């Protein structure tokens, strides 16, 4: 493992208006044996980034909508006059479960070597 100081996207570097323009430090696998002070190229698998982005951003939204539909279904089974509370409850429960899953996913992603950046070559 190596700690790599990585600059953000070139558009962020050129703008400099937001706090996101500064460099970040990431832990990366070091199969090439890079030493301190060397410039390196790192690679993050696109599939892993898309999977993580989907889980963090889309899963709670999908879960909340699915929970609302499930609450509506349960309200119809119980012949509830106003299914709104069942829909809200189902949406909140499903959203909460998705947040718990995201925490579980994050904990596992931190220890999974397939999800970590990899130093692919030494530049200088």
C-alpha positions as CSV (number, residue, x, y, z in Angstrom):
1,X,0.0,0.0,0.0
2,X,1.1,3.5,-0.7
3,X,-0.4,6.9,0.0
4,X,-0.7,8.9,-3.2
5,X,-1.3,12.6,-3.5
6,X,-3.6,13.0,-6.5
7,X,-4.8,16.2,-8.1
8,X,-8.4,16.4,-9.1
9,X,-9.8,16.7,-12.6
10,X,-8.1,19.3,-14.9
11,X,-11.3,21.4,-14.9
12,X,-11.1,21.7,-11.1
13,X,-7.5,22.7,-11.2
14,X,-8.2,25.4,-13.8
15,X,-11.1,26.9,-12.0
16,X,-10.0,26.9,-8.4
17,X,-13.2,28.6,-7.1
18,X,-14.3,25.7,-4.9
19,X,-12.7,23.7,-2.1
20,X,-12.7,20.7,-4.4
21,X,-9.8,22.1,-6.4
22,X,-7.1,21.0,-3.9
23,X,-5.3,17.7,-4.1
24,X,-6.5,14.6,-2.2
25,X,-4.6,11.7,-0.6
26,X,-5.7,8.2,-1.5
27,X,-4.4,4.8,-0.5
28,X,-3.4,2.7,-3.5
29,X,-2.1,-0.7,-4.1
30,X,1.6,-0.6,-5.0
31,X,2.5,-3.6,-7.2
32,X,5.2,-1.7,-9.1
33,X,7.2,-0.8,-5.9
34,X,7.0,2.9,-6.1
35,X,9.1,4.9,-3.6
36,X,8.3,8.1,-1.7
37,X,8.6,11.2,-3.9
38,X,8.1,9.4,-7.2
39,X,5.4,10.5,-9.6
40,X,3.1,7.7,-10.4
41,X,0.0,6.9,-12.5
42,X,-2.9,5.3,-10.7
43,X,-5.9,3.5,-12.1
44,X,-9.4,3.1,-10.6
45,X,-11.6,0.6,-12.4
46,X,-14.5,2.3,-14.0
47,X,-16.9,-0.6,-13.2
48,X,-16.1,-0.2,-9.5
49,X,-16.7,3.5,-9.6
50,X,-20.0,3.1,-11.4
51,X,-21.2,0.4,-9.0
52,X,-20.3,2.5,-6.0
53,X,-22.0,5.6,-7.4
54,X,-25.1,3.6,-8.2
55,X,-25.3,2.2,-4.7
56,X,-24.7,5.5,-3.0
57,X,-26.9,7.8,-5.1
58,X,-29.6,5.6,-6.8
59,X,-30.3,2.8,-4.3
60,X,-31.8,5.1,-1.6
61,X,-34.1,6.7,-4.2
62,X,-35.2,3.4,-5.7
63,X,-35.7,1.9,-2.2
64,X,-37.8,4.8,-1.1
65,X,-40.1,4.6,-4.1
66,X,-40.3,0.8,-3.8
67,X,-41.1,1.2,-0.1
68,X,-43.9,3.7,-0.9
69,X,-45.4,1.2,-3.4
70,X,-45.1,-1.6,-0.8
71,X,-46.9,0.6,1.8
72,X,-49.6,1.4,-0.7
73,X,-50.1,-2.4,-1.3
74,X,-50.3,-3.1,2.4
75,X,-52.8,-0.3,2.9
76,X,-55.0,-1.8,0.2
77,X,-54.8,-5.2,1.8
78,X,-55.9,-3.7,5.1
79,X,-58.6,-1.5,3.4
80,X,-57.1,1.6,5.0
81,X,-59.1,4.8,4.2
82,X,-56.0,6.9,3.8
83,X,-52.9,5.0,2.5
84,X,-50.7,8.0,2.8
85,X,-49.2,7.0,6.2
86,X,-48.5,3.5,4.9
87,X,-46.8,4.9,1.9
88,X,-44.7,7.3,4.0
89,X,-43.8,4.6,6.5
90,X,-42.9,2.1,3.7
91,X,-40.7,4.7,2.0
92,X,-38.9,5.7,5.2
93,X,-38.3,2.1,6.3
94,X,-37.0,1.1,2.8
95,X,-34.8,4.3,2.7
96,X,-33.4,3.5,6.2
97,X,-32.6,-0.1,5.1
98,X,-30.8,1.2,2.1
99,X,-28.7,3.5,4.2
100,X,-27.8,0.6,6.5
101,X,-26.8,-1.4,3.3
102,X,-24.7,1.5,2.1
103,X,-22.8,1.6,5.4
104,X,-22.2,-2.2,5.1
105,X,-21.1,-1.7,1.5
106,X,-18.7,1.1,2.4
107,X,-17.2,-1.0,5.2
108,X,-16.6,-3.9,2.8
109,X,-15.3,-1.7,0.0
110,X,-12.6,-0.3,2.3
111,X,-11.2,-3.8,2.8
112,X,-11.7,-5.1,-0.7
113,X,-8.5,-4.8,-2.8
114,X,-10.6,-4.9,-6.0
115,X,-12.2,-1.5,-5.1
116,X,-8.9,0.3,-4.3
117,X,-6.9,2.4,-6.8
118,X,-3.8,0.7,-8.2
119,X,-0.4,2.3,-9.1
120,X,0.1,1.1,-12.7
121,X,3.5,2.7,-13.5
122,X,6.1,5.1,-12.3
123,X,6.4,8.3,-14.2
124,X,9.5,9.8,-12.7
